[in-house]
Amino acid sequence: MKLKALSTAMILATVPMTGAFAAGMDRSGQSIAAFLQPGNYFEAGISVLDPDVSGTSSAALGNQATGDMASDYYFPHAALKLQVTDQFSFGVIYDQPFGAEAEYTAQSAAFNPTGSDGTRAEVTTENLSFLFGFQPTENWNIYAGPVYQTAKGNVALRGEAYSALAGYDAAMKKDSEVGWLAGLAFQIPEIALKASLTYRSEIEHNLSTTETGLPPALPTPLGNLPLGPYADGKTNVTTPQSVNLDFQTGVMANTVAFANVRWVNWDGFAIRPTSFGDALDGLAGYAPMIGAVDPATGAYLASLEGGNLVEYNKDQWSATVGVGRKFNEKWAGNMSVGWDSGAGNPITTLGPTEGYWNLGLGLQYSPAANYFIAGGVKYFWLGDAKALTVANPNVGEFTDNHAIGYGLKMGYRF
């Protein structure tokens, strides 16, 4: 059974539409499938996510509907692979691996008291991955290379869910750092078998941050207790290490099965701007003097010490399995099912879902043997979650949410 031609039909399986609300801030899935294509190859595409995430604030915050807090977003991706000699290859891949975009636009006491200025956040990263591959035989490919990454973000906290921290704003300026990746791939082209294992390192950033709106003092029965002064500083953000395992094999004439398993080390991830952290430690420091509870909000101040703006307490596991079929020389399609574990529950109000299940469909059209156009759609059933803030361990529940992802990609062999 000779299935070598199917390797081109299966490229659609890598359209990165897994983001939306993957655990933590995972977006692209960081595929290197383009680098493992035969010969010289180029691809470019775009993915669009349309999530719908809403919930209800806790009883203490009025049991109010939050409205849809998840903003639509898109992210482009591109890759170039050159087979320099029979044994050496080079590739470069551009993607946006991690990010978040949230905005509470509906009026509610918890997240948007005025209806015009609500809690919002945006985090963006961009990667350029450079891959150098060595193929000692037709079956094996050993590869490694540096990864250049930029990161930036901004956040605004509004509403009673954030207690004394409501009104806080932070602008984290773009920072650039370098990490690395390494991996091993094995293939048997005659039966369309291909397997790869890829490790990516964590990358540590120190983002210059401007912070405003922190409380200068805490009003108590003992008087106004000072919390400041504050000074702009750095925010340490370490994007997580990860491992991808990809596999595909021919199962019958014109049909290929494929699978992907991904692990991302979100456990221990945190974002803690300098002045934000100082304010939290200051609030907690007064706990023994005022009975450990903020008299205005009821928050347990001692629990604020060492708190973070964003944090995750569980690693992400995700998996996708599917089947692809070549209908004729020009058309191919696939179907897939995906699962994501989430990164902990309760979870931050800036992404209040706990994993997902998804179902995907894709179609690929090849006008000629050396190029194609592929498109696909995925529907996500997002997991229910409780939301928390550093000032309140239960600010609401988000249930029965979903998202739709769309992808379009073009590939060219030369």
N, C-alpha and C positions, 0 to 999 in steps of 0.2 A: 504494500500500500504506500504509494509515493504521495506525500502531502506537502512537499516543500513550498508549493505555490501559496499555501494557506497562510504563511507567515505574514504576507502583506494584507490579507483579509482581516487579520486579527488586531491590527493596530488600533482600531476604534476602541478596544477594551481599555485603552490607557487614557481616554479623554478625562481630564481631571475635574470631575463634577462631584467629588466626594466631600467637598468642603462644607459649605453652608453652616451647619452646626456640628461638625465633627468635634471630638473631645478637645478640650482646651481651646486653642485657636488654630487648629490644623485646617489647612485649606486645600493645597494642591495635591497632597499625597506623595510629592517628591519622586515621581517616576523617572527612571532612566531608560525606559523602553526604546526611546529614539536612538540612543547610543548603541543599542544591541541590534539595530537593523543592518542588513547586509549592504556592503558597498558604501557609496557616498549618498548622504540622505539629508534632507532639510524638511522641517515642518513648522507650522505656525498656527495658532488657534486662539480661541477665546472661550471662557466659561462664564455663565451668568447664573446667579443664585437669587431666587425669589422666595424668601422665607416668610412665614406668618407665625409669629410667636406672641402670645398674649397670656395674661393670667389675672389673678385677683389678689389684691394686697391682703395682708393678715387682718384679723379682727381688730387688733390694736391700732391699725392704720386705716380703719374704716371700711374694710371689705369692698374696696373700689376696683373696678375694672381698669387694667393697665392700658388697654388698647394694644395694637400691634407695635412692638418695640424693636423689631428686627428690620433693618434697612436692606434693600436690595443692593447687590454689589456685583461687579464683574472683575475678572482678572485674566490678562493675556498670558500666553506661554509660547515659547519658541525653542527650537533645538537645531543644531547643525552637527553632523557626524561625517568625518573624513576618514576613509580607509587609506592611510598614507602608503603603506606597503602591505604585503600579505600577512605580516605579523604585527604591525603597529597601526593603531588607530587613535584619532583625536576627536574630542567632542566638546561642545559647550551648550549648556541648557540654561534658559532663563525661565524662572517662575516666581510666584509670590507664595511662599510656603505657609506662612503664618499670618493671621490677621483677625480683626474683629471690627464690627460696625454695628452700633446699637444707638437707638434714639427713642426716648419716651415722649411721644408727641401728644398723647391724650391727657387731658387735665385730670390730675389725681393728687391727693395730699401726699402720697408716698413718694412719687417720682417727678411730678410736674405741677406744683401748686398753682402757677399762674396760667397754665395752658399754652404759654408762648415760649417758655424757657425751661425745658425739661432736662433730665439726666441724659447724657450722651457720651459716647466714647468711640474712638477710631484708632486702630493699631494696624500698621502696614509694614510688611517686610518684603524685600526683593532679593533674589538669589541669582548669582551667576556661578554655575558649577562647571569646572574645567576637568575633563576626564581624559586620561592617558591610558590606553589599553594595549596589552600584549597578548597575542594569540599564538601560543606555542604550537597548537594543532588546530584543525578545523573545529574541534569540539569545545575547546577551552578558551576563555577570555578572562584575564586578570586585569583589573583596572583600579585606578586611584587618581586623586587630584585635589587641588584646593577649591574652596567655596568662598566666594566674596559675597557678603551679606550686608544690606542696609536695613535699619529699623527706625521707626519714628511713631509717635502717637500723641493723642490729646484726649482729655477727659474732663467732664463737667458733672458734678454731683448736685442734685437738686431734690428737695422734698424731705419729709419727715423720716424716711427710711434711713437717712444718713445722719440724723440727730444734729449735733453741733457742727458737723462737717458739711452740712448743706451750704451751697454757695461756693464750694471749692472748685478751682479750675487748675489744670496742669497742661502745659505744652512741652512735650518731649521732642527735642530737635533731632534731626536725622544723624545717625551714627553709622560708621562703616567698620566692619571687622572681618576676619578671615577664619574659616574652619577647614574641615577636610572630609573627604569621603573615600571609601575603599570597598571593593567588592569582587565577586567571583561569579562567572556565568558558565553554564554548560549547555550544549545544544547537540541534537541529532537532526539535521535538517530534513532527512529523508522521511521522518515520521512527524515533522513539525513539533518536535520536543524542544523546549527551551526553559531553563531554570536559572534564576539569578538571586543572589543574596547581597544586599548593599547596606553598609553601615555609614551613617552620617554623624559627625561629632556635634556636640553642643557648641554654641558660639556666644561669647559673653560681650555685651554692650554696656557702655556707660554713656547715657544720653543726658546732655545738658538740658536742664528742666527749669522752666519758669512757673512758679506756683503762686496763686492768689486766692483770697477768700477764706483763709483759715481763721478760726476764732482766736483773737488776741488774748482772751481771758475766759475763765469759766465762772459764771455767776452762781454763787452758793450762799447758804445762810451765813457763812463766814466772810462774805464779801467777794469781790471779783479777784479770783486767783489767776495770776499771769500764766500764759502758755507760751507766748513768743519770747523774744523776737525771732522771726524766721529769716532765712537767707536762701536764695536760689542755689541749687547744687546739682548733683548728678543722680540719675536713677539707674541702678543696675538691673539689667534685664538679660537673662541667659536663655536663649532659645534652645529647646531640648534636643538631645541626641535621639536617634531613631534607627530602626532596622526595617528594611523591606524585603520580603520573600515573595518572588513572583514565579509562577509556573504555568506552562501550557503544554498540551500534547494532543496529537491527533487521536481521535477515538473511532472514526470511520471515514470513508471517503467524503471529502469536502466538509468535514466537521471537526472542530477543535474545541476542547474544554480548557478553561483557564481559571486561575485562582491567584489571589493576592492576600498576603497577611502582613499587617503593619503594626509595629510597636513604637510608641512615642513616650519618652520618659518625662511625663508631666508632673509626677509626684515631686513636691517640693518647689515647683515653679512659683515665683512671686514677683510682684511689681510693688515697690515701696519707695516712692519719691522721698527725698530727704526731709523737707519741711512737713510733709504729710506724716511721716513716721515720728518726727519730733512732737507734733501735736498729739498724736495718739499716746505716746509715752508720757507726755505731760498730763493728759487727762487721767491716765491710769495712775500716775504718781500721786494724785490727790485722793485716791480711793480711801486710804486709811483715815483721812481727815474728815470725810463726809459720809462715812458709812458704806463706802464702796459703790454707791449708786448715785448717778447723776440725778439730782432732785427735779430737774426739768423734764427729763425723758425717761427715767427709770432704767437707763442702760447701766450694765455692770462695768464700771470703769476699769477694774483690775484686769478684765479680759482684753482690754484694748492694747496693753503693752506688747510690743513686738508685732502688732497687727500689720496687715498689708492691704494695699488698694485692690489687688487681684491676687488670688492664690488658688492652686489646685492641689488636691491631696491623693490623687490616684493616677497611675499610668493608664494610657490609652491603648486598647487593643482593637483592631478593626480587621475585617475580612470581607472579601468579595469573591464570589464564585459565579461562573457563567459558562455559556456555550456560544460559539460562533459558527456560522455556516456560510459557505460560498455558494451562492445560487447559480451564478454563471460567471463568465470572464469579466463582467463589469460590476456586478452587484454582490454585496455580502452584508450580513447583518449579525447582530448578537443580542443576547438577553442575559442579564446578570441580577444577582441578589446580593445585597450588602448589609453588614452589621457593624455597629460601633459601640464600644463599651461605655463611653463617657469618661469623665475625669473626676468623678466625685459628686456626691449629693448630700446636703445642700451645696449650691454652687452660686457664684457671683451673679449679681443682677445684670451684668453686662453680657451674659450669654446663658440664660437660665433654662437649659435643656440637659437631659441626661442621656447621651448617646442617640442612636436611631436604628431603624431598619429602612432599607430602600430597595426599590425595584427599578431597573434600568433597561432601556431599549436603544439600540443603535443601528445605523444604516450607513453603508459606505458605497460610494460610486467611483469607479475607476474608468474614465474615458479612454485612457491608454495605459499600457503596462507600467509606465514610469511615474504616474502621478494619480492622486485620488482626492476626493472630497468626502469628509465624514461628518456626521451629525448624530446627536443623541440627546436623550432626555432621561432624567431620573426623578422619581417621586420619593420623598423622605417622610417617614412617620417618626416624628421627634419624640424622644422619651420625656415623660413628665419629670418635673424637678421642683424642689423648694428653693427659693432664693434667699440669700443672706447678704448682709453688709457687715463691715467691720464693727458697726455700732449696734447691730441687731441680728441675732441668729435666725430669725424667721420674719421676713418682710412680705412673703406671699408665696402662692403656688401657681405654677405655669403648667397647664395640662392641655391635651388634645391638640397639639400643634403639628405643623407640617411645613414642608418646603419643596420647591420644584427647581431642579437644575437643568440647564440647557448647555450644550457644547457644540462647537463647530471647529473643524480642523482641516487643514490642507497639507498634503505631503507630496514631496517630489524627490525622485531618485535620479542621480546624474553620474 
